[in-house]
């Protein structure tokens, strides 16, 4: 029995050593909050700056998890009363690489391409930066989902583009900072462009057809 346990542990450790890939994802981009503003307030249709930073761990070839922090700054458009606000989120997401499925359907894509869908939950934080809302900070739960395309430049470095939508549950203020008498469900869409850097010594995904990144 002890020998069997040792064999099982050895197999698990071997599988982990082969399958795991730890990467750091860093991206910058743009954002668009949904139209949840008080009267006379409205954000630009495209806002910057958006920054995303996270650690992604692939348990297997297709499945992994990522913990990340996203920062978004948005501001008033020309027809609105002036305002600025920060939107920050922290999320834990599952990542799934669909590259193999496309390959099985005879869709021939570059070997270094990774196509990911991702989704998860977390917390959102709104910090108004303009009077009279500077004290009306708000926090709420969120869930988010998105789609990312990664392309390996080397065995250790890839570039990516990611499109994600954040769904806020129970937001206590409008996006510019007006206090609400009842909570709202809102959305914030962002697109980021960035780089992925492999932290561990091997790139598990870069060399074989059907394996993505």
N, C-alpha and C positions, 0 to 999 in steps of 0.2 A: 504493500500500500504506500509506503514512504517513497519507494522508487517511482511508482506511478505519479505521485504528486510532484516529484522532482522533474519528471518528463513533461508533465502538463505545464509546470512553471517555466521550464526551458523553452517549450514551444511558444508560450505566450510572450516571453521576452524576445524571442527571435522574431515573431510576427511584429511586435512593437518596434523593434530595431529597424526592420525593413520598411514598415509602412509609415512611420511617423515622419512628418515634415513640418517644421516650425518656420513660419515666415513673418516678417514685419511688413505691413501694408501702409503706405503713406500716400495720400492723395489731396489734391486741391481742385476746386471747381466752383460751381454756381448753384443757386437754390431759388425756389419759388414757393412761398407760403400760400396756402389756400386763402380764399377771400373772407377770412374771419376777422374783420376789422370794424371798428366803430364808424359811425357816419363821419364823413369828411376825412377819413384816413384810408390810405391805400398804398401798398408797397409797389415797387417797380416790378415789372413782369419777369425780369431776370436780375438776380442779386448776387453779389459777392461780398465777402469772401466765404467760401465753404472749405473747411479743412477736415480731413478724416485720418485718424491714426489708429492702428490696431495690430494685434497679434493673432495669427491664424494657425491652427494646428490641425493637420490632416491625419485623422486616425487611420484611415484607409485610403486607397487610391481615389475613391469617389467622395467620401464623406469626411467632413471636418467641422470644426467650430472656430468661431472668431469672437474675441472681445475687443470692442473698439469704442472710441470717443469721437463724436462729430461736433464740429463747431460751425455755426451759420450766422452771418451778419446780413440783415436786410434793412432797407431804408425806404423812405417815402418817394413816390414818383412826383412828377411835376404838378399834378392836379390835387395833391394831398397836402394837408398840414404836415410840416416837417416833423420827422421822428426817425429814430434809429433804435434797433433792439438786437440783442444777441439770443440765439437759440442754440442750446447745447444739449447733447444727448449722450447716454452711455447705454450700450446694448451688448447682449450676448446672442449670437446668431449661429445657426447651423448653415454650413456650406455644402452644396452638392454639385459635383462636376458632371455635367450631362454630355461631355465630349464623346464618351464611349457609345452612348445611344445614337448619336448622329453618325458615328463611324459605322455602327452596325447597320444603319439604314443606307449605307453606301454613299453617304455624303462625305466627300473627301475634303478634309480641312488640313491646314498645316500641322505638322507633328508637334510643334511647340505651342499650339493654341489650347487654351483652357476656357471652357464656357461654364460658368457657375450660376446657379440660382441660390439665393440665400434668404433667410427669414429668421426673426427672433424678437425678443421682448427686451424692454429696458425702461429707463427713466428719461424724461425730457425736462429742461429747465429754461424758462424765458426770463431774460433780464432786460427790461426797458432802459434805454439810455437817455431819454428825453423827458423834460418836464411836461406835464405834472405826474408822470408815471414812474419815476425812478425808484420808488419804494414798492411798486406793485410786482414784485418777483413772483413767479408761478412755477410749480413743479407738478408733474403728473406721470402716470404710466404711459408707455407707448408700445406699439408693435410695428415692425417694419418688414419690408420685403424688397428684393431687387434682383438685378441681373448684372453679371460682370463678365467682361471678356479680358482674358490675360494672354499675353504673348511673350514667350521666353526669348530674351535677348542673348543671354548666356545661360549656363547651367545653374547659376546662382541668382540672376536678376531677370525680372520680367516687368513689362509695362502693362497697364490696365486702364480700362474705362468702366465705370460703374454707374448705373442708374438705379436709384432707390426712392421709395416713398415711405415716409414716416407717418404713422397714424397715431394721433394723440388722443388719449382717453381722459375725460374729466378735466380739460383745461379750464383754469380758473380766471384767466384774463383773455382779452382779445390779443392779437399778435402785437399791437402797438403798446398794450399795457392797461387798457381800460378794464376795471374790475367788472366781473359778470355776476349777475344775481343767481344764475344757474350755470353749471358747467357745460362745456361744449366738446364735441368731437371735431378735431381739425386734422389737416394734413400739411405736410411740407415735403416737396419733391426736390431732390438734388442730383446733380451729375458731377462726378469727380474723375479726374485723370491723375494717374500716379504710377508709383513704382513699387514692386514687391521684391524684397530681399530675403533670400534663404539664410536662416540663422544657423541651422545645423550643417554638418560637413558635406552632405550629399543632396543632390537634387533628385528626388525619387521619380519625378514625373516627366522629365524633359526629353527623354531619348526614344521612347517606344511608341509606335502608333497606337492610338486608342487610349493613351494614358494621360493626356492633357498635361497640366503643370503640377 
